[in-house]
Amino acid sequence: MSSQDDALRQAQTDYQHHMQTCRQCHADTVPCPVAKHLLRVYNNARRGLAHPK
């Protein structure tokens, strides 16, 4: 397994875990700043996997 696959899987796991455990994200319909950052990290990892250099 490549390090890009690992990075994508870890970013997805981190985001999902945060969304399940964050009180603010759970109570509000709007994600908190940490959730937005984790989603950005996940999207960047996914783009990196789709367009390898």
DSSP file (Angstrom, degrees, kcal/mol; ACC not computed):
  #  RESIDUE AA STRUCTURE BP1 BP2  ACC     N-H-->O    O-->H-N    N-H-->O    O-->H-N    TCO  KAPPA ALPHA  PHI   PSI    X-CA   Y-CA   Z-CA
    1    1 A M              0   0    0      0, 0.0     2,-0.1     0, 0.0     0, 0.0   0.000 360.0 360.0 360.0 136.9    0.0    0.0    0.0
    2    2 A S     >  -     0   0    0      1,-0.1     4,-2.0     4,-0.0     5,-0.1  -0.342 360.0-115.9 -81.8 162.5    1.4    3.4   -0.9
    3    3 A S  H  > S+     0   0    0      1,-0.2     4,-2.4     2,-0.2     5,-0.1   0.802 116.5  58.3 -67.3 -27.5    1.9    6.3    1.5
    4    4 A Q  H  > S+     0   0    0      2,-0.2     4,-2.4     1,-0.2    -1,-0.2   0.903 105.8  48.6 -67.8 -40.0   -0.8    8.3   -0.5
    5    5 A D  H  > S+     0   0    0      2,-0.2     4,-2.6     1,-0.2    -2,-0.2   0.915 112.3  49.3 -62.5 -42.5   -3.3    5.5    0.2
    6    6 A D  H  X S+     0   0    0     -4,-2.0     4,-2.6     1,-0.2    -2,-0.2   0.910 110.7  49.9 -62.8 -42.6   -2.4    5.6    3.8
    7    7 A A  H  X S+     0   0    0     -4,-2.4     4,-2.4     2,-0.2    -2,-0.2   0.903 112.0  47.9 -63.9 -41.4   -2.7    9.4    3.9
    8    8 A L  H  X S+     0   0    0     -4,-2.4     4,-2.3     2,-0.2    -2,-0.2   0.938 113.4  46.8 -64.5 -46.8   -6.1    9.3    2.3
    9    9 A R  H  X S+     0   0    0     -4,-2.6     4,-2.4     1,-0.2    -2,-0.2   0.901 113.9  48.3 -62.7 -41.8   -7.4    6.6    4.7
   10   10 A Q  H  X S+     0   0    0     -4,-2.6     4,-2.7     2,-0.2    -1,-0.2   0.908 111.1  50.0 -66.7 -41.9   -6.0    8.4    7.7
   11   11 A A  H  X S+     0   0    0     -4,-2.4     4,-2.2     2,-0.2    31,-0.2   0.903 112.4  47.7 -63.2 -41.0   -7.5   11.7    6.7
   12   12 A Q  H  X S+     0   0    0     -4,-2.3     4,-2.6     2,-0.2     5,-0.2   0.921 112.8  48.3 -65.7 -43.8  -10.9   10.1    6.1
   13   13 A T  H  X S+     0   0    0     -4,-2.4     4,-2.6     2,-0.2     5,-0.2   0.913 111.3  50.4 -62.7 -43.7  -10.7    8.3    9.5
   14   14 A D  H  X S+     0   0    0     -4,-2.7     4,-2.3     2,-0.2    -1,-0.2   0.919 112.5  46.8 -61.2 -44.4   -9.7   11.5   11.3
   15   15 A Y  H  X S+     0   0    0     -4,-2.2     4,-2.5    23,-0.2    -2,-0.2   0.938 114.0  46.5 -64.4 -47.2  -12.6   13.4    9.8
   16   16 A Q  H  X S+     0   0    0     -4,-2.6     4,-1.5     1,-0.2    -2,-0.2   0.905 112.6  50.1 -63.6 -41.4  -15.2   10.7   10.5
   17   17 A H  H  X S+     0   0    0     -4,-2.6     4,-1.6    -5,-0.2    -1,-0.2   0.919 111.1  49.5 -63.0 -43.1  -14.0   10.3   14.0
   18   18 A H  H  X S+     0   0    0     -4,-2.3     4,-2.6     1,-0.2     3,-0.4   0.932 108.6  51.9 -61.7 -45.7  -14.2   14.0   14.6
   19   19 A M  H  < S+     0   0    0     -4,-2.5    -1,-0.2     1,-0.2    -2,-0.2   0.816 112.5  46.9 -62.8 -29.4  -17.7   14.3   13.2
   20   20 A Q  H  < S+     0   0    0     -4,-1.5    -1,-0.2    -5,-0.2    -2,-0.2   0.764 122.3  32.8 -81.8 -25.8  -18.8   11.5   15.6
   21   21 A T  H  < S+     0   0    0     -4,-1.6     2,-0.4    -3,-0.4    -2,-0.2   0.630  88.9 100.9-109.6 -16.2  -17.2   12.9   18.7
   22   22 A C     X  -     0   0    0     -4,-2.6     4,-2.1    -5,-0.2     5,-0.2  -0.588  56.1-155.2 -77.1 123.9  -17.3   16.7   18.4
   23   23 A R  H  > S+     0   0    0     -2,-0.4     4,-2.2     1,-0.2     5,-0.2   0.892  93.6  50.9 -65.0 -39.1  -20.1   18.2   20.5
   24   24 A Q  H  > S+     0   0    0      2,-0.2     4,-2.6     1,-0.2    -1,-0.2   0.931 112.7  44.4 -66.5 -45.1  -20.4   21.3   18.3
   25   25 A C  H  4 S+     0   0    0      1,-0.2    -1,-0.2     2,-0.2    -2,-0.2   0.868 115.1  50.0 -65.9 -35.7  -20.6   19.3   15.0
   26   26 A H  H  < S+     0   0    0     -4,-2.1    -1,-0.2     1,-0.2    -2,-0.2   0.859 117.3  39.0 -71.1 -35.6  -23.1   16.9   16.6
   27   27 A A  H  < S+     0   0    0     -4,-2.2    -2,-0.2    -5,-0.2     2,-0.2   0.851 114.6  53.8 -84.8 -36.5  -25.3   19.7   17.9
   28   28 A D  S  < S-     0   0    0     -4,-2.6     4,-0.1    -5,-0.2     0, 0.0  -0.543  71.2-137.0 -97.9 162.0  -25.1   22.1   15.0
   29   29 A T  S    S+     0   0    0     -2,-0.2    -1,-0.1     2,-0.1    -4,-0.1   0.557  89.7  77.7 -88.7  -9.7  -25.8   21.6   11.3
   30   30 A V  S    S-     0   0    0     -6,-0.2    -2,-0.2     1,-0.0    -3,-0.1  -0.876  87.6-120.8-102.8 127.5  -22.7   23.7   10.5
   31   31 A P        -     0   0    0      0, 0.0    -2,-0.1     0, 0.0    -6,-0.0  -0.330  28.8-116.2 -64.6 146.8  -19.3   21.9   10.9
   32   32 A C     >  -     0   0    0      1,-0.1     4,-2.1    -4,-0.1     5,-0.2  -0.259  33.5 -96.4 -74.8 169.3  -16.8   23.5   13.3
   33   33 A P  H  > S+     0   0    0      0, 0.0     4,-2.2     0, 0.0     5,-0.1   0.852 125.1  53.9 -57.9 -35.9  -13.5   25.0   12.1
   34   34 A V  H  > S+     0   0    0      2,-0.2     4,-2.8     1,-0.2     5,-0.2   0.922 108.0  49.6 -65.3 -42.5  -11.6   21.8   13.0
   35   35 A A  H  > S+     0   0    0      1,-0.2     4,-2.4     2,-0.2    -1,-0.2   0.899 110.1  51.1 -62.6 -40.2  -14.1   19.7   10.9
   36   36 A K  H  X S+     0   0    0     -4,-2.1     4,-2.0     2,-0.2    -1,-0.2   0.910 111.3  48.0 -62.8 -41.6  -13.6   22.1    8.0
   37   37 A H  H  X S+     0   0    0     -4,-2.2     4,-2.4     2,-0.2    -2,-0.2   0.930 111.9  48.7 -64.8 -45.6   -9.8   21.8    8.3
   38   38 A L  H  X S+     0   0    0     -4,-2.8     4,-2.3     1,-0.2   -23,-0.2   0.873 110.8  51.1 -63.7 -36.8  -10.0   17.9    8.5
   39   39 A L  H  X S+     0   0    0     -4,-2.4     4,-2.7     2,-0.2    -1,-0.2   0.889 109.2  51.3 -66.5 -38.2  -12.3   17.9    5.4
   40   40 A R  H  X S+     0   0    0     -4,-2.0     4,-2.5     2,-0.2    -2,-0.2   0.912 109.7  49.7 -63.2 -43.0   -9.8   20.1    3.6
   41   41 A V  H  X S+     0   0    0     -4,-2.4     4,-2.3     2,-0.2    -2,-0.2   0.922 112.1  48.4 -61.2 -44.3   -7.0   17.7    4.5
   42   42 A Y  H  X S+     0   0    0     -4,-2.3     4,-2.5   -31,-0.2    -2,-0.2   0.931 111.7  48.8 -61.8 -46.5   -9.1   14.7    3.2
   43   43 A N  H  X S+     0   0    0     -4,-2.7     4,-2.5     1,-0.2    -2,-0.2   0.893 111.0  50.5 -62.7 -39.7  -10.0   16.5    0.0
   44   44 A N  H  X S+     0   0    0     -4,-2.5     4,-2.3     2,-0.2    -1,-0.2   0.904 111.1  48.5 -64.5 -40.7   -6.3   17.4   -0.6
   45   45 A A  H  X S+     0   0    0     -4,-2.3     4,-1.6     2,-0.2    -2,-0.2   0.895 111.8  49.8 -65.3 -39.2   -5.2   13.8    0.0
   46   46 A R  H  X S+     0   0    0     -4,-2.5     4,-1.8     2,-0.2    -2,-0.2   0.908 111.4  48.0 -66.6 -41.7   -7.9   12.6   -2.4
   47   47 A R  H  X S+     0   0    0     -4,-2.5     4,-2.1     1,-0.2    -2,-0.2   0.891 109.2  54.3 -64.6 -39.1   -6.9   15.0   -5.1
   48   48 A G  H  < S+     0   0    0     -4,-2.3    -1,-0.2     1,-0.2    -2,-0.2   0.847 109.4  47.6 -63.3 -33.9   -3.3   14.0   -4.6
   49   49 A L  H  < S+     0   0    0     -4,-1.6    -1,-0.2     1,-0.2    -2,-0.2   0.845 112.7  48.5 -74.6 -34.4   -4.2   10.4   -5.2
   50   50 A A  H  < S+     0   0    0     -4,-1.8    -2,-0.2     1,-0.3    -1,-0.2   0.809 122.6  32.8 -75.2 -30.3   -6.3   11.2   -8.3
   51   51 A H  S  < S-     0   0    0     -4,-2.1    -1,-0.3    -5,-0.1    -2,-0.1  -0.600  80.6-173.6-127.5  70.5   -3.5   13.4   -9.8
   52   52 A P              0   0    0      0, 0.0    -3,-0.1     0, 0.0    -4,-0.0  -0.310 360.0 360.0 -65.7 149.4   -0.1   11.9   -8.8
   53   53 A K              0   0    0     -5,-0.1    -5,-0.0     0, 0.0    -2,-0.0   0.430 360.0 360.0 -92.4 360.0    2.9   13.8   -9.8
